[in-house]
Amino acid sequence: MSAVKITQQSLGKISTGEEIITYRLENGTGAYCNIVNYGGAITNIVVPDKNGKLDDVIIGYDTAESIEAWGGHFGKLVGRFANRIAEGKFTLNGKTYELAKNNGENHLHGGPGGFHVKFWDGEIVGDKLVLTLLSPDGDEGYPGNLKVRVEYSFDENNTLSINYEAVCDEDTIINLTNHAFFNLGGLHCKDVTGHLMKLNADRITAVKDRGCIPTGELMPVADTPLDFREFRAIGERINDFDACEQLKFGNGYDHNYVINDWDKTLKCAAVTIEPESGRKMETYTDAPGVQFYSGNGLGNYPHTRGKLGVPHVTYQAFCLETQYFPDSVNHPEFPSCVLKKGETFKTSTQYRFSVDI
């Protein structure tokens, strides 16, 4: 029988009067995750290091005020379409849909009114937290009434599982992820450049320019600074722009890695280790891609302060956003992101925390 317990409490209200509820999923060892109903955000993941010391490995918000004031996607559920759509438009069944251009000339993470700024309905079901949302027809320009269900669970082995489901009454497109920013060194670890990263990917979806829209090419990472097929420090070649134009386009790592041998089953996409604390995180997914982002832009917003009141800094955290490929609706050669009327979209992600001994 699971010893995981879920409790809830108010984090406070935002300016509209709506209340942010925090759900704590805690196991028998004292490790826990906090998730809020606003944006479905993971606000804390507290797990032990090699000496058994608990610390928070998520950066982002710690108050209702910070969640509202700072915006962003820290730890939040992202949709309807994670990552970018070129020129904010796509054609489906012969009809062209126009979306917000909120990332230069492109559409990013479902638009400014995407899932990350929605209040989700929360329900504790046994040892799981279930969040649901109805995205109405035309929401941010997308077709169809979309019902979304996200299930969070946290087990005795310190594995955080996220199971996504969605169904729509019209053909639509979908690409769901969570945008957690991780620093396995804990709250006092300045940046993640010393973290060791290994990615189960021989290729990336090459991008055209700094807009990070795919060309359609699946580019091999061999003999480039993008190669993480064996463990490498994130900061080792992060600024080696002369050796790799793709790295220059992302101003560091901000690339979709194509997971090897994708067959819609759960596979290990990445393993990350922070040597000093010994914390290890294995990222599993049944999605075809994972966006590795090294926090290149975190220092660009000095007005935002993170936990403990400390401003965010460049490379403070990394993201591993499990996903379908960016702009896949405009690339028929990529795995399809089209959700047919009445069919159920499903995908799962696991973040497995342990220590590297």
Helices and strands as residue ranges (DSSP letters): E 5-13, E 19-26, E 32-36, E 42-48, E 54-56, H 64-70, E 77-78, E 84-85, G 86-88, E 89-92, E 95-98, E 107-108, G 115-117, E 121-125, E 128-135, G 139-141, E 146-154, E 159-168, E 172-173, E 177-178, E 196-199, E 201-207, E 214-220, E 232-233, G 241-243, H 245-250, E 254-259, E 267-273, E 279-285, E 289-293, G 298-300, G 307-309, E 319-323, G 328-330, E 338-339, E 344-355
